[in-house]
Structures are given as C-alpha cells and as structure tokens.
Amino acid sequence: MLILCGCTASGKSTILNKLVNTYGYESIVTFTTRPKREGEEDDVDYHYITNEYFDSLNEEGFFAETTSYTVANGETWKYGTARTDLKDDRIIILNPYGNKKLREDKTLNITAVRLFASHGETWNRLRSRGDSSDEAARRIEADKKDFEDIDEYVDLTIRTDSFWEIDKIAYLIDKFYSLRKE
C-alpha cells in the first residue's frame, strides 16, 4: 500500500490523481465529516458523513485509524479509513498520525511518501483555493507540530513547489514503490 503524507496544500490530491490515472493505482476513499469544497464529489474525494454516523462506525471498530481537527471557525472535522480498504497496490492520503497508526500493523506492506512545499508556496495555494487568512495560518502552524518527527515514518520525501513537475514526481513515486515491492 502506498501512503501519501504531506502538509496542507502540498499537492497530495494532485499527485494521487496522477498515480491513479497514469499508473493504475486504486485510490482509497476515506470518510470525513467536513463539508465538501467546491468541485469535490461524494464517494470520489471522500465519503461525506455526519458526525453521528462517524461516531457510530468508529464505535463498531470500522476504522483502522481516525483523526480530527478543530478548524478556525471552531468546528471539528473527523476523518477515518475503513479497515476493509487496506490492500496492496492501493494509494491513500493520510496525515502523520494515520500514517504512524497504519505502520503499526505489521501485516500491511506500506511505502510512505512525504510531500512538502515551502511555507510561501503553501500560503499561496491555500489562499488561491479559498481558505481564509486565519484558516491558512492555522493550518500552516498545525502542520509544524504534526510533521515534526515525520521523517522517522516515511520512506521517501519529495518537495512539490514546482507543480509543472507532477509527471516527474508521480513517475519517481511509482518507480520507488515498485522497487520496494520486489
């Protein structure tokens, strides 16, 4: 299984889509309680569910890992990965906690790739996708803490400031993953 783990606006979804569409990976769609962003689709980007349903599934042991964030407006958004989706040759986007949690399961064959962009590039991407200044600042600050020990839990790190290199980044990740599987 291939995990993409990266700070906010590091290009995770863009690179995941390139790996799915060009190299045939099957994407794991995770569950969330956060509202859809413009252009997102249910059961494609996330399985969008209510807080009550999320909590019910979590109590039943449905999720292999969960996490939550309190955003600038005070809402709490929850995310989770279904246990039944964890299979080889699948790709998933996870935060550092989710990555660490799944790596504890020694039955899973995991390759984790960290993606990151400079703070300036991250700020520009967040603002261009519509995040408020407060939310962008909160996300960047939260990432500093969340990613402080990430290098211990990833197999490859790639800087993504140059989006014109998406094809090269996807190619590199696919080759790296293929070599690790052998």
N, C-alpha and C positions, 0 to 999 in steps of 0.2 A: 504494500500500500504506500502511496506517495502522499506526504503531507506538505502543504504549502503553509508556512507560518511567517507572517510578516506584520510589521507595524501598519497602522491605518494608512490607506492610500498608497501602499507600496506596489500595487499592480497585481495583487493576488488573483482577483477575478479575471482580469485580462489574460494573465498567463495561464490560469486554469482553462479558460475557454480555448486558448490556442492549443494546449496539450490535448484537450478533448477533441477538437475539430481537426487537428492535423495528425495527431499520433494515436488517436483511438482510445484514449483513456475513458473510463466510465466515472463520471462525477458522482460523489456522494452529496446528496442534498440534505443539509442539516435543518433542524427545526428552530424556529425563533418566535418570540412574542413581540418583536419590534415591528413597527409599521413598515409597509413597503415603501421603497423610494420610487421616484418616477422612473418608469421603464422596467422595473422588476416584475417578475411573474411568479405566481404561486406554483410550487412543485418544480420550478426550474432554478430559481435563485435560492429560495428557502421554502420550507413548509411553514407557512404563517399560521400560528395557532394562538389561542387565548392563554392567558396566564393560568387559568383554572385547568385547562386541558393539559398544559405543560406539566403542572404540578402533579396531576393525576398519573400521567405517563411516567414521570420521574419516580413517584412512589411505587409503581409497579416494577421498577428496575428496567424499564425500556431503554434508557440511555446508557451508553458506555462512558460518556463524560458530559458534564454540563458546566456552564459558566453564566455569569450575569454581570451587567454593567449598569450603573446608575448614570444617566446622561445629564447634560447641563440643565434640562428642564425639570429634573427630579424624578422622571420615570425610570423604572428598572426594566431592562430588556434582558430576556433569558435566551440562551442558545443551548442546543443539545444534539448529540449524534446517536442515532439508533444503533444498537448492538448488531442487529441483523445486516447492516450495511458494510461492516468491516470485512473486506475481502481483498485479496491480491489484485493488482492491476486496476485499482480504483484510486481516485485522487480526491482529496478533501482539503479545505481551508480550515485551519484551526488556530486559535490563539495559543500562547505559550503553555497555559495551564492544560488545555486539551491535548496538546502535543505530548507534554510530560505524562499525563494520565494514560494515554494510549500506549506510550512506550513502556509502561509498567507491565503491560500484558505481553509476556514473552512468547505467546503463541502467534502474535502478529509479526509479519515481516515488514518493517517500516523503514522507509527512507524519508527523512525530513529535510526540507529545503527552506532556509530563511531568506526572505526577500526584504530589502530595505531601500529607502530613498532618503536623501538629505532632508533636514528639517524644512528648509526653504521650499524644496520641491513638494514635500508633503503638505505644507501650508497652502501652496498654490492649488494643488489637486483638491484638497478639502473645500476650499472656498469656491473653486470652479464647479464642483458638484452640488453646491448649495448649502453646505454646512455654515452655520453662523460663526462669527469670530470666537464667541465663547465656547461653542462646541468643538471647533478646530483646536483651540488652545487646550481644552480639557483632554481631548484625545491624544494630542502630542505629549502632554505631561503624563498621562496614564501609561502611555507606551514606554516611557523612560523606565518606570518601575517594573512594568510587566515583562520587559525584554532584557532586564539587567543580567541575567545568567543564561540567556538563551543559547549561547554558543556550546554549552555542555549537552544540549539536547537536539542539535541539528547535525546533519552530515555534510551540508554544503551551504554557503552563504553567497548571495548574489545581490549586487547593487543595481537598482532599477531606475535610476534617474533618466536614462535615455530610452524612452518608450519606442523609438524607432528601431530599437534592437530586440523587440519582443520575439521575433523569429529566432534570433540567435540564442536568447535566453531559454526559450522553450526547447530548442534543439539540445542545448547543453544539459538541461534538466533531464530530458528523455534519455540521452546517452549515459549520463551519470546513473540514473535509475536502472537502466538496462544492465550496466556493468555490475552494479551491486547485487542484482538478482542472480547473476551467473555463479 
